[in-house]
Amino acid sequence: MPRLVVTGAALRPGRDDDAEGFIRLIGDCWSEYPGCILHVDGEVPELRALASYFAKAGGALWVAEQDGRVVGMAATRPMNQDAAWEICKVYVSKPARGSGLAHALMGAAEAHARAAGAERLVLWTDTRFEAAHRFYEKRGFVRQGSIRILDDISNSLEFRYAKPLRGLVVEALDAAAAASAERRLAELLVGAVAAGASLTWLPPLDPAVARGYWKGVSSAVALGKTVLLVAWLDGELVGTVQLDLAMPENAPHRAEVRTLLVEPRVRRQGIGAALMKRAEQAARGIGRRLLVLDTRRGSEAEALYRALGWTALGTIPGFELDGARQPADAVFFWKALS
């Protein structure tokens, strides 16, 4: 990898002789959290020769250097199962945060894993590292699986984060994953409303309102009232749709499709269709045989639903307001599932 200059720091492959810089950087980062103690020789002796450690594992290591000092690092290695790679040792010094350096390091690690054939990325992060959680979530990672308990002097507990890395992938999120995706989904919602999507909200949508909405969705997922599906495109979380299962007592066979969103800059790449098809599969899997939805007449969503074989039940004139606060007609659709 050639040297790459990012906001004053140069990215290059890590070397074993960077050990002192790695230890100082990680120690400084850990010292920001009470109870986090870096015991190098007792618990992470690989820091003494980290480049060799990752090379032996078939992975790679990067360092960000500024004025001869290590200010950032990241690594990746194959997990030897399910075409997954692990992202490891992601640290950036406090003065360099917010500069784009962390994204550059993660971008290098993700690109390397993708080029090596990775289909999925996994990482572990201490439950105390809340700023790191926000960073990973911004890059499309979601919580997955149980908390890991480490037998170390820091009494560490770690969250597992993961995401698909290659192509278009749609997956259902459990409650923990849904909660971890709230920030990214709120960004999608704000952007979709601003772009004129047929949704409940009018522009400009307050990001705090969007976050509040997704917190409610996460709660509904936890209660089994909602199925939340999200779509990744080459590792970026770019779309979502829901199945509302909270139907009346006399309609246990029905579900409502809600809040189909696709990142505006990646529309017309089959993401909306993939989400809708996966929603139908999920509905069949839980015994829902009839789906309903509505959308603004003349919207891109209307064209999508018609192309996917949904039946238009009828139109209600002036049912909602468009982005210009003008009355707009709404079309109601249904689809029976075999």
Summary of the structure (lengths in Angstrom):
residues: 338
radius of gyration: 22.9
end to end distance: 52.7
largest distance: 71.9
contacts: 1065
relative contact order: 0.08
helix: 35%
strand: 33%
